[in-house]
Amino acid sequence: MTGCAPPPDWERMENPDIKGKTGMAAVDNFVDANGWNMNKSPFALFSPGGGRQGRLRGLPWSRLTNSTCPALTSKGILYVALRSSGNGVTGDVTGVAYNPNTNRFPKEVAGFKPLADHWYVWTLLAEDPATRAKLTRRYEGQN
């Protein structure tokens, strides 16, 4: 298990509470250092060594700002893992994503829920449908 925080409660994941330049400073620095396309797919968050990834400290949530989390960019989206389990072949990753240019995600993202200011809570693999929160499924190229 990797990540930086307990699994998000999908239904109660709050909007970022640190606003403006202060709230986005760590994100801006991460993207400046790594660009918007570190990996072809966010699946690299499954396991260390699975692709180019980094560590991000300073998310715009008071409860997360002091945590250092696995993060990467892929196709213009920043993915931050709050919880990751599995062996690189099976498992799941949940976290928050900053998607400033669109409200679409690649097919690898099983679902997402909009928060605010281009932030989303997301998962790569769907959990058991009986317990999974109602998440949006909107893919790149889908109308």
Contacts in CASP RR format, 6 or more apart in sequence:
PFRMAT RR
TARGET T0000
AUTHOR 0000-0000-0000
METHOD contacts of the structure
MODEL  1
MTGCAPPPDWERMENPDIKGKTGMAAVDNFVDANGWNMNKSPFALFSPGG
GRQGRLRGLPWSRLTNSTCPALTSKGILYVALRSSGNGVTGDVTGVAYNP
NTNRFPKEVAGFKPLADHWYVWTLLAEDPATRAKLTRRYEGQN
1 83 0 8 1.000
1 84 0 8 1.000
1 85 0 8 1.000
1 86 0 8 1.000
2 47 0 8 1.000
2 48 0 8 1.000
2 70 0 8 1.000
2 81 0 8 1.000
2 84 0 8 1.000
2 85 0 8 1.000
3 69 0 8 1.000
3 70 0 8 1.000
3 81 0 8 1.000
3 82 0 8 1.000
3 83 0 8 1.000
3 84 0 8 1.000
4 64 0 8 1.000
4 67 0 8 1.000
4 68 0 8 1.000
4 69 0 8 1.000
4 70 0 8 1.000
4 80 0 8 1.000
4 81 0 8 1.000
4 82 0 8 1.000
5 63 0 8 1.000
5 64 0 8 1.000
5 67 0 8 1.000
5 69 0 8 1.000
5 82 0 8 1.000
5 83 0 8 1.000
6 82 0 8 1.000
6 83 0 8 1.000
7 82 0 8 1.000
7 83 0 8 1.000
7 94 0 8 1.000
8 82 0 8 1.000
8 83 0 8 1.000
8 94 0 8 1.000
8 95 0 8 1.000
8 96 0 8 1.000
8 121 0 8 1.000
10 113 0 8 1.000
10 121 0 8 1.000
10 132 0 8 1.000
10 133 0 8 1.000
10 135 0 8 1.000
11 133 0 8 1.000
13 96 0 8 1.000
13 113 0 8 1.000
13 115 0 8 1.000
13 121 0 8 1.000
14 61 0 8 1.000
14 115 0 8 1.000
15 115 0 8 1.000
15 116 0 8 1.000
15 117 0 8 1.000
15 119 0 8 1.000
16 23 0 8 1.000
16 59 0 8 1.000
16 60 0 8 1.000
16 61 0 8 1.000
16 115 0 8 1.000
16 116 0 8 1.000
16 117 0 8 1.000
16 119 0 8 1.000
17 60 0 8 1.000
17 61 0 8 1.000
17 62 0 8 1.000
18 60 0 8 1.000
18 61 0 8 1.000
18 62 0 8 1.000
18 65 0 8 1.000
19 60 0 8 1.000
19 117 0 8 1.000
23 58 0 8 1.000
23 60 0 8 1.000
24 60 0 8 1.000
25 58 0 8 1.000
26 56 0 8 1.000
26 57 0 8 1.000
26 58 0 8 1.000
26 59 0 8 1.000
27 56 0 8 1.000
27 59 0 8 1.000
27 60 0 8 1.000
27 78 0 8 1.000
27 98 0 8 1.000
30 54 0 8 1.000
30 56 0 8 1.000
30 71 0 8 1.000
30 73 0 8 1.000
30 78 0 8 1.000
31 73 0 8 1.000
31 78 0 8 1.000
34 52 0 8 1.000
34 54 0 8 1.000
34 72 0 8 1.000
34 73 0 8 1.000
35 73 0 8 1.000
36 73 0 8 1.000
36 75 0 8 1.000
36 76 0 8 1.000
36 77 0 8 1.000
36 78 0 8 1.000
37 73 0 8 1.000
37 74 0 8 1.000
37 75 0 8 1.000
37 76 0 8 1.000
38 44 0 8 1.000
38 52 0 8 1.000
38 53 0 8 1.000
38 54 0 8 1.000
38 72 0 8 1.000
38 73 0 8 1.000
38 74 0 8 1.000
39 51 0 8 1.000
39 52 0 8 1.000
39 53 0 8 1.000
39 72 0 8 1.000
39 73 0 8 1.000
39 74 0 8 1.000
40 74 0 8 1.000
40 75 0 8 1.000
41 74 0 8 1.000
41 106 0 8 1.000
41 108 0 8 1.000
42 72 0 8 1.000
42 74 0 8 1.000
42 77 0 8 1.000
42 79 0 8 1.000
42 93 0 8 1.000
42 106 0 8 1.000
42 108 0 8 1.000
42 109 0 8 1.000
42 124 0 8 1.000
43 108 0 8 1.000
43 124 0 8 1.000
44 50 0 8 1.000
44 51 0 8 1.000
44 52 0 8 1.000
44 53 0 8 1.000
44 72 0 8 1.000
44 74 0 8 1.000
45 53 0 8 1.000
45 70 0 8 1.000
45 72 0 8 1.000
45 79 0 8 1.000
45 81 0 8 1.000
45 84 0 8 1.000
45 93 0 8 1.000
45 124 0 8 1.000
46 84 0 8 1.000
46 86 0 8 1.000
46 87 0 8 1.000
46 88 0 8 1.000
46 89 0 8 1.000
46 91 0 8 1.000
46 93 0 8 1.000
46 124 0 8 1.000
47 86 0 8 1.000
47 87 0 8 1.000
47 88 0 8 1.000
50 88 0 8 1.000
51 72 0 8 1.000
52 72 0 8 1.000
53 70 0 8 1.000
53 71 0 8 1.000
53 72 0 8 1.000
54 70 0 8 1.000
54 71 0 8 1.000
54 72 0 8 1.000
55 68 0 8 1.000
55 69 0 8 1.000
55 70 0 8 1.000
55 71 0 8 1.000
56 68 0 8 1.000
56 69 0 8 1.000
56 70 0 8 1.000
56 71 0 8 1.000
56 78 0 8 1.000
56 80 0 8 1.000
57 65 0 8 1.000
57 66 0 8 1.000
57 67 0 8 1.000
57 68 0 8 1.000
57 69 0 8 1.000
58 64 0 8 1.000
58 65 0 8 1.000
58 66 0 8 1.000
58 67 0 8 1.000
59 65 0 8 1.000
59 67 0 8 1.000
59 69 0 8 1.000
59 80 0 8 1.000
59 96 0 8 1.000
60 119 0 8 1.000
61 96 0 8 1.000
64 82 0 8 1.000
69 80 0 8 1.000
69 81 0 8 1.000
69 82 0 8 1.000
70 80 0 8 1.000
70 81 0 8 1.000
70 84 0 8 1.000
71 78 0 8 1.000
71 79 0 8 1.000
71 80 0 8 1.000
71 81 0 8 1.000
72 78 0 8 1.000
72 79 0 8 1.000
73 79 0 8 1.000
74 106 0 8 1.000
75 106 0 8 1.000
75 140 0 8 1.000
76 99 0 8 1.000
76 100 0 8 1.000
76 101 0 8 1.000
77 97 0 8 1.000
77 98 0 8 1.000
77 99 0 8 1.000
77 105 0 8 1.000
78 97 0 8 1.000
78 98 0 8 1.000
78 99 0 8 1.000
79 95 0 8 1.000
79 97 0 8 1.000
79 122 0 8 1.000
80 95 0 8 1.000
80 96 0 8 1.000
80 97 0 8 1.000
80 98 0 8 1.000
81 93 0 8 1.000
81 94 0 8 1.000
81 95 0 8 1.000
82 94 0 8 1.000
82 95 0 8 1.000
82 96 0 8 1.000
83 92 0 8 1.000
83 93 0 8 1.000
83 94 0 8 1.000
83 95 0 8 1.000
84 92 0 8 1.000
84 93 0 8 1.000
84 94 0 8 1.000
85 91 0 8 1.000
85 92 0 8 1.000
85 93 0 8 1.000
86 92 0 8 1.000
91 125 0 8 1.000
92 123 0 8 1.000
92 124 0 8 1.000
92 125 0 8 1.000
92 127 0 8 1.000
93 123 0 8 1.000
93 124 0 8 1.000
93 125 0 8 1.000
94 121 0 8 1.000
94 122 0 8 1.000
94 123 0 8 1.000
94 124 0 8 1.000
95 121 0 8 1.000
95 122 0 8 1.000
95 123 0 8 1.000
96 115 0 8 1.000
96 119 0 8 1.000
96 120 0 8 1.000
96 121 0 8 1.000
96 122 0 8 1.000
97 105 0 8 1.000
97 109 0 8 1.000
97 112 0 8 1.000
97 119 0 8 1.000
97 120 0 8 1.000
97 121 0 8 1.000
97 122 0 8 1.000
98 118 0 8 1.000
98 119 0 8 1.000
98 120 0 8 1.000
99 105 0 8 1.000
99 118 0 8 1.000
99 119 0 8 1.000
99 120 0 8 1.000
100 118 0 8 1.000
102 140 0 8 1.000
103 114 0 8 1.000
103 138 0 8 1.000
104 138 0 8 1.000
104 139 0 8 1.000
104 140 0 8 1.000
104 141 0 8 1.000
104 142 0 8 1.000
105 111 0 8 1.000
105 112 0 8 1.000
105 120 0 8 1.000
105 122 0 8 1.000
105 138 0 8 1.000
105 139 0 8 1.000
105 140 0 8 1.000
106 139 0 8 1.000
106 140 0 8 1.000
107 139 0 8 1.000
107 140 0 8 1.000
108 124 0 8 1.000
109 122 0 8 1.000
109 123 0 8 1.000
109 124 0 8 1.000
110 123 0 8 1.000
110 124 0 8 1.000
110 125 0 8 1.000
110 126 0 8 1.000
110 135 0 8 1.000
110 137 0 8 1.000
111 122 0 8 1.000
111 123 0 8 1.000
111 126 0 8 1.000
111 135 0 8 1.000
111 136 0 8 1.000
111 137 0 8 1.000
112 120 0 8 1.000
112 121 0 8 1.000
112 122 0 8 1.000
112 123 0 8 1.000
112 135 0 8 1.000
112 136 0 8 1.000
112 138 0 8 1.000
113 120 0 8 1.000
113 121 0 8 1.000
113 122 0 8 1.000
113 133 0 8 1.000
113 135 0 8 1.000
113 136 0 8 1.000
114 120 0 8 1.000
114 136 0 8 1.000
115 121 0 8 1.000
122 135 0 8 1.000
123 135 0 8 1.000
126 132 0 8 1.000
END
